[in-house]
Each structure stands twice: as C-alpha cells, then as structure tokens.
Amino acid sequence: MVSSRSRLVQPSVTFGLSAKAKTMKKQGIDVISFGIGEPDFHTPESVKQAARDAIDANKTGYTPSIGEPDLRQAIKDKLEKENGLTYELSQIAAGNGGKGVLYHIFLSLLDPSDEVVIITPYWVSYPEQVRLCGGVPVFVQCDPHTFAIDSEDLKAKVSAKTRIILINSPSNPCGVVYTEEQLRLVADLAQQHNSYILSDEVYEHFYYGEKPRSIASLHEDAYARTIIVNAVSKTYAMTGWRIGFVAAADKEVIAAYSRLQDHTQSNPCSIAQWAAVEAYTGSQDSVTVMRDAFRKRRDSMVQLLNAIPGLHCATPEGAFYCFPRYELAMPSLQLAEQLLEEAHVVVMPGEPFGLEGYLRLSYAVADEHIPAGIERLHAWFAAHPVI
Ligand SMILES: Cc1ncc(COP(=O)(O)O)c(C=O)c1O
C-alpha cells in the first residue's frame, strides 16, 4: 500500500495526453502539438560550450548544495541589473529547476493546515506541491475575460491562516501580467496579514508590452516579505538542465531551504551550474530573439483562434501560451481528448489549471505549426457548432 501522502497528488493530465500523442505519432499519425511548455529553441551555443568546458576542467564533483558561489554571484548580479534588487549571497540559493526550488520552499515554510493563496488560473504543480507539504491551497477567482485578479475575492481569501500569497506574472497558463495596482494590493494584504509573498518569475523575459516588475521592487516591506523564484529553464531554453534559484531577504528562509536541500537532493548538477553561469553572465541576444519570435507567433495564434466560431482568446501579455475560452458544453479534458483523437492536435485542458471551459495552447512551437494546427481546430469546431 502506498502512502497517504502520495495519494494526495493527482496524476498529471499533461503527461497522459502527451503519452497518447506519442503513441499516435508512432502509429504514423501526423499530430501537431501545442501542449508543451518549453521553448522550441536550442540552448545557446556559448552555454553549451561552458558545459563542455566544465566537463573538461573536471568540475564534476559535489558542489555546495545551494550552488557554486560563482553561480550565486551571477544570480546576485542578474537580480541587481535586471530587477533592481540587491541581495547578499546568503540570501540566494540554487536548486533543481524552478519546480524543485518551489517544492523546497513549501517544505521550508508550511506547517500543517497553513494556507497558500493561489490565483486562478494557476500552474498545475502549485496545489499539488502545497498539499504534499501539508498545506492547504486556497484559490482566488480571476476576471474570466482579462484574467485580472478578482480583488474582492483576494481580500476575502487572505487571512491570519495565510502563510504565503503566491503570484506568477507573466502567468502560465493565461499569459496575464499583473498591473502595479494589482501587485500593490497583494503586497498590502501580505503586510496586513503578515504573510510571505512567493513570486514565480520564470517567464519574466517573455513579455510583449511593458516589462513586468518584480513585486519585491515595490517598496521595503514588499522586498522584506517576498521570496523570488526563477530559473534558466524558459529564459535560455534550458528546461532539461534543471537549474533554478530562490532569492529572499529573509535569511532564515534561505537557511531552512539550504538545510532541507542538504538532506534531499544535495547540489543541482555541477555541469549545468557552470552552463547557468554563462547563461546569466554572457550575451543575452538569444533571449531577445526568442521574445521577438514568440511575439509574432502569439499575434498569429490569437488572430487565428478568434476566427474560430465559439472560441474567445484574450491577447496574452506574457509567457508563451494562449488560453482561449470555448462555448461548447463539454468538460475541457474530454474536449482535449477529442481534439487529439479527431483533429490530431494536442491542447491542454483548462481544468487542471483551475479554470474549466478553457484550453491552453503553447505558441513556443515551429512557425508553420500554428496555421496548420489551428486550421485543424477550426475545421473541428466548425463541425461541432454550439447549439
Ligand atoms: C509557472 C511555472 N513555474 C515554474 C516552472 C518550473 O520550471 P522548471 O522546473 O523547468 O525550471 C514552470 C514550468 O513549466 C512554470 O510554468
């Protein structure tokens, strides 16, 4: 019998659909996928070279479990230069990708029944990680058209039981970038109820309007209670390298994080750490190239989706996903399965992201897949009109 803890976690819908798509591809079926949450670009050459150099220099042993000082220095410099935030090295720790870092933060901060306020729609792993760490996810509604935070609902959900208010801007799955006013409301409520703010900034470089601002940069109190999580995964097309980091003014948080990581994972891959140093300190041209490509693809995908009867897609301001609403009376998981089987297109259902009646499509895919894949969806929806 497996543990009750393991049974708290739902199986991943995304993995299920991707496995089915893989089987279909093996059978020779031409499947177009908008499912994946990673850039279709390769890791920059200079970053790959830094990894080869690290191997040749035998930088292959254990490192401090929260990362080489060189990596933490590179992260410190990045935070100063890009986010206007000053941290000491003792306020920064590296870990195994954004996901591994987030999990260890929840482990570090949550006691049984502590609440984590999560804004809908959200990245699928947040509630699962919170539950695994004994916490209780509390969901806040959003505007169904713009995905702006429902301020009244946020005010109602933050309380003395709130340990963390979690924000993710730009957001996966809906691409919303929170306005300064919204960030200020989050910061005010965190101050009133003395909670931490966890700011997941993994999509910070993928924005198509104004550059998103870190909530930690609003004012001194916000800086003091914010824990920033970021990673090289999306920014530098390095999803497989597994390097993420946490920065927090509260040194106790980093000390707790470090103690836990010592006994669970030790250091993230030493070679990947040296690659990440190059990513943060070397040329940033690859980021601009990706952002420009994603902007064009976003524009084309939004336009094509909105031409489909019964689909409504807000223009995402960041990340690399469209999150259209559909009018069919069908659960999103069933719709995604049907679209895979009948239109041979992979899309993610909205339900595991906390918003039923929506689909998530990644536009971090080859240019030509967008018109071809959306054309298939168009034909499918035209054959299934809303009655
Ligand atoms: C919002 C968000 N945060 C964190 C992560 C984790 O990124 P990684 O663990 O690959 O660094 C992802 C990945 O999909 C994400 O979408």
The ligand as an SDF file (V2000), in Angstrom:
LIG
                    3D

 16 16  0  0  0  0  0  0  0  0999 V2000
    4.8430   28.8890  -13.8210 C   0  0  0  0  0  0  0  0  0  0  0  0
    5.9450   27.9040  -13.7870 C   0  0  0  0  0  0  0  0  0  0  0  0
    6.7650   27.9070  -12.7300 N   0  0  0  0  0  0  0  0  0  0  0  0
    7.7870   27.0390  -12.6250 C   0  0  0  0  0  0  0  0  0  0  0  0
    8.0340   26.1270  -13.6300 C   0  0  0  0  0  0  0  0  0  0  0  0
    9.1710   25.1720  -13.4420 C   0  0  0  0  0  0  0  0  0  0  0  0
   10.1690   25.3220  -14.3390 O   0  0  0  0  0  0  0  0  0  0  0  0
   11.4610   24.4040  -14.2620 P   0  0  0  0  0  0  0  0  0  0  0  0
   11.3020   23.4470  -13.1300 O   0  0  0  0  0  0  0  0  0  0  0  0
   11.5290   23.7060  -15.5690 O   0  0  0  0  0  0  0  0  0  0  0  0
   12.5970   25.3450  -14.0340 O   0  0  0  0  0  0  0  0  0  0  0  0
    7.2090   26.0820  -14.7560 C   0  0  0  0  0  0  0  0  0  0  0  0
    7.4120   25.0820  -15.8060 C   0  0  0  0  0  0  0  0  0  0  0  0
    6.5730   24.7820  -16.6120 O   0  0  0  0  0  0  0  0  0  0  0  0
    6.1390   27.0040  -14.8420 C   0  0  0  0  0  0  0  0  0  0  0  0
    5.3270   27.0450  -15.8990 O   0  0  0  0  0  0  0  0  0  0  0  0
  1  2  1  0
  2  3  1  0
  2 15  2  0
  3  4  2  0
  4  5  1  0
  5  6  1  0
  5 12  2  0
  6  7  1  0
  7  8  1  0
  8  9  2  0
  8 10  1  0
  8 11  1  0
 12 13  1  0
 12 15  1  0
 13 14  2  0
 15 16  1  0
M  END
$$$$
